Amino acid sequence: MAKDFTINRTKICEDLMRPEVKELLDLSLDEKIEKSKEIIKEAIEKYSKVGMGFSGGTDSLILLHLILQVKPNMPVVFVDTQHDAPETYAFIDKIRREWQLVDYHAVMAEKDKVKEFTDEHGLRTPVFTETCCHYHKITPMMKAIGDKNFDAFFVGLRGVEHEERAKESIFSPRQNPAHIRVHPIIFWRREDVLDFVKKFNLECNPLYKQGFTSLGCVECTDKNLDPDMHERAGRGEVRETIMERLRELGYT
């Protein structure tokens, strides 16, 4: 199913969702906002040390907007793969300054090994994708969670993005290090994201206006100029088909 990049993929993902998540899909935007805030508040009350991941994409921007209304000093972690687009770096810096993120942390792998992995495995092959993401993205994030002793970590994952993400629960346990991954907007559709941006007049990463609908490293992300294609089109078939393995390693 992960090879399906048509708009039908959204329905496929919805059908895979857990009942308690699926029942939230048809809430109004205002109801979804309130439900997401309830989840955020519950996590903050339940866990002693909570942080969030911020990628510079619109989903994580919305999550950040919601969380800051509940906890203005939330620790924010950006995993710098060293291969994000220049527009993404500039946008994250702008948000960090304008939204006054007082507890912001950029983390990265010790070395840039993209060329090494490309020479060894070939760009965008399954082995390259797993090895490169694990080294440059997953490991730094998991290390940051452990170093900062987070027992819960918010991410802007949405279930309609991918079949493996569709199976997620709102509160999801992880190991190495042990923590709870919290998904406050897992039940949001793409239309909700666009409507939220309009409602609050949010400035988003300029890459979306260039034709991207899902953001990643420049080596592995293409534009998606076909409105009849799923929002993950542009991320490549290889990444989609090995997502289960990536998520086993800690990928969001």
N, C-alpha and C positions, 0 to 999 in steps of 0.2 A: 504493500500500500504506500510505503514511503516514496515510491517512484512516481506517484500521482501528483503532478504539480498543477492540475486544473483546479478550478474554484470548487469542484465537488469535494475536494479534500477536506474542506471545513466541515461538511456534514459527516464525513467518515470519522473525523476526530470527535465530533460531538457524540456520535453513537458509541464511542469507546469510553466516554467519561463515566466516572463513578456517579451513582445516583444522587448523592448529596451535593455534587458539583453541577451536574447536568440540570438539576431543578432550579439553579440560579441563573441559567443562561437567558431566560426571557424576562428577567427583571428590567425595569426601566433604568436609564442611566443614573438617575438620582438614587434609586434603590440600590444599584450596584455600588455607587460611591459610599453610601452608608454601610453596606455590608462589608466592603473592603476595610473601612475604618474600624468596624467592629472586630474584624480579624486582627488588624494591627494592634488595637488596644488590648485584645486578649493575649496576644503574644508578649507584648511589653509587660503586662501584669504577671504573666505566668513564668517568664524566663528572666533571669537576673542580668544577663549580659547579651544584648541584642545589637546586631549590625545589619547593614543592607548592601547589596551589590548594585553598582551603577555603571552602565555600559555606554551611555551617551545616546542610546536608542529611545524611541518614544515610549515604549512600555515601561522602561526603568525611569524615565522622566515623570510619567504619571504616578508611578509608585512613590518616587521621591516627593512629589507634590503632595500626595496623600499623607505620607508618613510625617513630613515636616509640620503638618497641621496638628498632629498628635504629639510628636516629640521633636522640637526644633533642633535639638543637639544630637540627633541620631548619628552614630558613626557610619560613614559612607566609604565603601571600598571600590576603587576602580582598578580592574586588572588590565594593565597596559601590556598587550601582547608585543609591543614594539612594531606592529604592522597594521595598526588601525589607520584609517584615512586621515590626512591632515585636517579635513573639515571636522572630524570627530574630536581630535585633540583640542582644536580651537573652541569647539562647542562646549566640551566638558569644562575647559578653563573658564569660559564665560559663565556657565551655570554655577561653578564653584564660587566665583566672585559675586555675581549678582544675587544668588540665593543665599549667600553668606554661610557656606557650609563650614562649620567651626571644627568639625571632627572628620576631616577628609584624608583619605590615604590612597595613594597610587602605589601598586605593587607590581612587580614583574619578575620574570625568570632571571637568573644570574647572567646568562648569555643570550645572544640572538642566534638561534640555530636553524633558522628557516632555510638558508642556503645549504647547510650541511644535510638537513633532512631531505631537501629537494634532490640534491646530488645522489643521495643514498637510495631514496625510495621513489622519486619521481613526483612532481607537483600534482596535488589533488588525487593521488591514489589512496586507496583505503588505509594502507600502512602509514603513508605520509600524514594523512588527516588525523588519525588516531595519535600518532607519535607527536606531531606538532602541537595539536590542541592540548594534549596531556601535559607537555612540557611548558608551553608558553601561557596557557590559560588556566587549566584545571589545577595544576600543582601550586602556582602562586596564590590562587584563591583559597585553596584548602589550607595552605600554610598560614595565610593571613587570619583565617577563621581560628586556627589553633593558637597562633601567637597572641591574638587579642582575646582569647578565651571566650569567644562567642558561644553561647549555648543555643542560640537561635539566629537564623540569618534569613532576611527577606530577599526575595528575588522577583523580578517582574515577569515571570513565566505565565503564558496563557495556553490553555489546553487546546485551542483550535489551531495552534501553530504546527503541531506534530503529533503523530500517533502515539509516540512514547510519552510525550508531555500530557496528552489527553488522559492517560491512565493515572496521573498523579493525584494525591490527596492535598488538601489545603495545608495540613501540618504533616511533614514527611521526614522520618528519621534518617540520618546519615551517619557514617562511621569514618574514622581516620581523617580528621578528628570527629568525635561524637558530637552531633548537634542536630537541631531540628531545622529543616528547610521550610520556610513559610511562604506561601503563594497567595497573597491577598487579591490578585486580579486574575486568577486562573480561570474564572468563569466569564471573563470579558471577551466579546467578539471584536473583530477589527473595527466594525462600525462604532462600537462604544469608545474605542480609542480615538477615532477621528472626531466624534461628537464631543468628547471631553476636551480635546485640544481647542475646539471652537468655543466651547462654553467658557473656558478660562483663558482664552486668547494666548495660549502657550506658544512660545517660539521653539521650534523643533530643529533637530539636526538638519542642515541644509542639503544633505545627501538625498533626502526623500524627494526634494524638488527636482533632483537630477535623474530620478527614475528608479532609485533603490527602494525596496519595500521591506528588506530585512538586512541588517548591517553586521558585517564581520570583518576579518582581515582583508586587506586589499588583494592578496593573492588568491583568495577563495570566495570572493563575493562579486557578483555581476548585477547589472541593472535588470529590472523586471518591468518592461514597457508594455506588457500585454495585460489589460484590465481583466481578462478572462482567466488569468493564471492565479494560483494561490499565492498568498503573501510571502511564502518561503521560497518561491521561485527566484532563482538568482543565487541561492546558497549551494547549489550543486547536488547532483544525485548521490554522490559518494557520501557526503556528510549525512544526508538524510537516511541512507540505508544502514549506517553504522551508529546512529544516534543511541540505540539501546546500549551499545558498548561504551560510548562516550559518557552516558549518564551513569553507568556503573562506576566509572572512574571519578565522578563528581561533577560532570558538566550539568549546567542548569537546563 
